[in-house]
Amino acid sequence: MMSKLSLGGKASSGKISSWVQPSFTDFFGGSSLNSFSSTKLLPRESQSKVQSSSSSDIGGKKQRKRKGEAQTSKLDRDVFSSRPGSQENQDEPWVDVHAPQTQAELAVHKKKVEEVESWLKVHLDLKSTNKGGAVLLLTGPSGCGKTATVRILTKDVCCHIQEWSNPTTAEYKTDDSFRDNFDPSSRFNSFHSSSQTAAFQEFLLRANKYNRLQMSGDDRAQERKIILVELFPDFVSLKDFPNQFYRQPGCLHDILSLSGDTSSRLLFPKNVQEELSIHHISFNPVAPTSMLKVLSRIATIEANKSAGRISVPDKAGLEQLCSGSSGDIRSAINSLQFSSFTDFSLEKSLWSCKKGKSSKPAAKSSTRAKGRGRASKSTDVLEDSPSIGGKDASLFLFRALGKILYCKRESYEAGDVPKLPAHLSEHQRDKLLVDPELVIERSHMSGEFFNLYLHQNYVDFFSDMEDLARASEYLSDADFLTAEWTSRSTMLEYGSSVTTRGLIHSNTARAQAAQQSSVGFKPLHKPHWLHISKTYRENYLTAQSLFISFCLTPVSLVTELVPYMAKLSNPMRNQALGDKDPGLLDHDSDPDETGKQSTEAGTRTTVPGDTTSTLPALPNSQEPGGDLPASQPQPTTAGALLDDEDLLIEEYDSD
Amino acid sequence: MSLWVDKYRPTSLSKLDYHKEQANQLKNLVQCGDFPHLLVYGPSGAGKKTRIMCLLRELYGVGVEKLRIEHQSIVAPSKKKIEINTIASNYHLEVNPSDAGNSDRVVIQELIKTMAQSQQIQSSTQREFKVVLLTEVDRLTKDAQHALRRTMEKYMATCRLILCCNSTSKVISPVRSRCLAVRVPLPSTEEVCSVLSSVCKKEGLLLPSELAKQIAEKSGRNLRKALLMCEACRVQQYPFSVDQDIPETDWEVYLRETAHAIINQQSPQRLLEVRARLYELLTHCIPAEIIMKGLVTELLSNCDGHLKPEVAQTAAYYEHRLQLGSKAIYHLEAFVAKFMAIYKKFMEDGLDNFMF
């Protein structure tokens, strides 16, 4: 078992450029049993090898499987033979070579590491009476150091790691929505996943069994074991996963560390988490500063080692790598390696293909990025994103909004100003620096939702009424375009395009680059419409259900009966005339409903049946909005802005 | 004790207060024995529903007044479960299919089928058909209306339909041609007044005729509204005085204030305030069309004659958008912004002319 693992690691690392995941190797998914592996902590030298069985190179493992045993063992030997010559193989991924060895080298925030460590300490304590398997759930985006943290910490406390990594394809794990919506292999999936479930079950069984055997013979029998489950087994099996595995306390004597990406809420609903006392630690993307530290460490080591053969990018280049990888340290290191090995001239051309602004240090953008949205002053991640290994830099929502609303322009150089005919001169605009469609794409939102955000916020950026009327017309147009549900999926993109371009164009105050100076900081808000329409629906239904005996059409119900009922009952109640039918206007008839609403809508308790309490307040609310979450600008803290369930933006931890 | 509207609702065709000739015709229709499908239409508050209930009572006797509210759930072919409330007696079933939204076709077909398949218990003494009363037929989808057309013929033997709507313009012509159309116009001001005073008399109150007239005018001859207003007046102040304020609904007041806010100032800031007010109205379930209509009426009465055509045109444009679009606030706000722009421009031009 042990040799198999190290073999897997070697094989993957020994292959030329195997850190680029082959796309199609996984169709031959062989026996999934191969893919779990057990390790004893190896001496420091080969620790980095163990690391390589992490999720990053499933592809490599797959290759091994395809080749068959004989070949792999040969390969294994090859790699081993090349090992002792301490000269690193040039093609070995730096991710493996420079895997962190100590806690200090981890790029993870110290507090997170401490958190995991303390958990491990508590649950590894042999004296603890809790003999059931404790489960720790680590979540976070890929490449933020989840697995590395666990490895290092377990090394510190001396215990086994047994690893499970999914024998499915790499794209399975990365693309959740894809999997949800459209699963090309769904026909095969049941078979595939069931075998996977079986494999996983067997893995757990073996893991436990193995431990027992080991314990009887081993002098270090006290050693506890950690089962590290990378990437959860396929979705389908997960539905019954908790039932099958967790609820058998005898099955798990050990600590189960699970690291997966952010779909944890789906996989581990709250109740399961509580029932099994799963401890959940979520990791943030690696902070740019600590990533920069790691990158420059690697760069220096490599530069020294290679003695000039490798040209490591300078500091600005590293910074750019950091900002381009959006917190994924694995991809950052990969990019670093890639960029270091390329021919210098080629590299030069790659690095300089930023539009116009190549001299601007990217660090500026990466630090500003934390200011989400308000920091759109000089940041142009769109243009600055590195051409090597850069992930699709996803824009923070509020930055994306800022890009549209502040619509930066650049004046044309003297010669090439496009001339519009005289009668169209009012439509003359300077060159736009943003590409609206790209911004929407990068914001990772549906066009509809993006439009709502724009609608909530655009008014602040206009000063002229004519412009505002035109802008609002474009919003109306966009809604009109997407009204037909049969064509909505196609039209959504056009709709958001119309909105963004319409808003940008109609803002004449920002038509010329020269005039674009002082808009100042405007707080951005999340759209109220969703909340409004939800409340509308709820109130509507409540009204209907409360007053169904009146047999009225909904319109006359809400516009005539309910408001007058409010008028009728209010004074009567006060004067205690009591000539009302209590059954008719029983305000407490629906306490649950009222309670629910009042918690949802804050101060408001607008069950239409309860209109007596709220409607009379209406005319008095000269203050616009009354108890509505006012949409006019008001100092909103960033925290409040982010307090949005639809959209979890986590702050980068910076040291 | 209940609302006056319900308490003094006439229960038989002979007791109806106005359009008596029509009531007689309906009576004759019932006495003929057979009975076509009916399409009853007319503005809100004219007494369509009252008339229909009287008709049903004429058909089946007092048994039709024993109503029960049923909560039905229907499973569409797409396995979607649709929940809908119906009001039924032993002889008839009332349903508002537009509650079911896009699945109204399934609802209509299923309900009529189950209704038509069960025979009357005593067909010798009773009518041999039951009645399905569909309200808000003008809000049915085209799909459902076409389905209705076939269903109407198929179950003619055991089931009659009474369709109720405000306007026939949205009812497809095949359905219209299968029904006997009965229009219920609004009562005249005098008729409203007489109803109001007779109701007050029954309550033992004295209603000055001037006040009755005011209420009738203010209610727009909508009898339901008039009665509610009258009752609100009673709550507000009794004995009645001739010049007392007639209480309006809060949303009407609020909407008028919104319109004034638009007239008073035209700025982006004000637009945001108006938006907040529109949101407030929407959360109180006031339909967007009514908000639009109320705004336009109020704005038109407050702006210069030169502007009126343009404002009305804009309003029509966005009203149309409102019908087609999905998010009302976009269109309402676009209308307000457009009006603000027009109005502001006009005022500034006017000021310039005045200066020079």
Interface residues (C-beta under 8 A of the other chain):
Chain A: L452 H455 V459 D460 F462 S463 M465 E466 L468 A469 A471 S472 E473 L475 S476 A478 D479 F480 T482 A483 H528 W529 I532 S533 T535 Y536 N539 Y540 A543 Q544 S545 I548 S549 F550 C551 T553 P554 V555 S556 V558 T559 E560 L561 V562 P563 Y564 M565 A566 K567 L568 P571 M572 D579 K580 D581 L584 T606 P608 T611 L615 P616 L618 P619 S621 Q622 P624 G625 G626 L628 A630 S631 Q632 P633
Chain B: M1 S2 L3 D6 S44 G45 K49 L67 I69 N85 I87 E94 N96 D99 T135 E136 N222 R224 K225 L228 M229 E231 A232 V235 Q236 P247 T249 D250 W251 V253 Y254 E257 A261 Q266 S267 P268 Q269 L271 L272 E273 V274 R275 A276 R277 Y279 E280 L282 T283 H284 C285 I286 P287 I290 Y318 R321 L324 G325 S326 K327 I329 Y330 H331 E333 A334 V336 A337 K338 M340 A341 I342 K344 K345
